[in-house]
Amino acid sequence: MISYEIPLNEKVRTLLRLEDLFARTTHFIERDLGLDHHAALITLFEILEVACRADLKSELLQELERQKRALSCLHNNPAISEQALDTILAEIDQVSVDLLAMPGKIGQHLRENEWLMGIKQRASIPGGTCEFDLPSYHYWQEQLASVRRADLLTWLAPLLPVKDGMDIVLRLLREGGKVLSFTAHHGAFQQMQGGRIAQMLRVNLNRNMACIPEVSANKYAINIRFINADYAAKSSQYEQDVPFELTFCSLS
């Protein structure tokens, strides 16, 4: 199956972007080539751009507190594992403490590093990080992989409370969804919402179906149109029936 996650509000959209960027940064940091570590650093700059919204830290703290209150009400529920509940509540408490301990704006330690900001500025220019433009950066790329990796992990570390908070919120969002099976007749599907709307939709398709979903949603209806996956041709609606799984993901 191929899974497509479609955020339905700006908060979830931001969290999904950050999740993708953190995963990419971690992937490239673990590798050894200078080009891999260049990709890791460029992605770190992207994290900085996405996470620099002034209200992101407060939004995460508010959402974690809201989830803590909702989960605390589940104590003594025979259908809920007390151990699992205590574990997630402890995680929320720890991440909240770490977020509160973050000084200043998210990524301030990166902005205060003139060398990194010089690379970031040049990186916005096509080919701007060539060795003749940034000889000190070229020198860094020629160091041992272990040295570069240690630097990257040092620059990443102060951002990890944001990643940890984001991971908890997205985990709870995904686990709060119910999977339903539908068929889009001739590539089109609509379901009335009755005033309710999810925060994220997940569409699961058999990977042998050569189509991709286009989703639009509001509090009244969800519309999914499946488009031919032929990226070499003009987009057009998939004409066959498409069986798929749809998950409505919402935070409690």
Summary of the structure (lengths in Angstrom):
residues: 252
radius of gyration: 21.8
end to end distance: 27.1
largest distance: 66.2
contacts: 698
relative contact order: 0.16
helix: 50%
strand: 19%
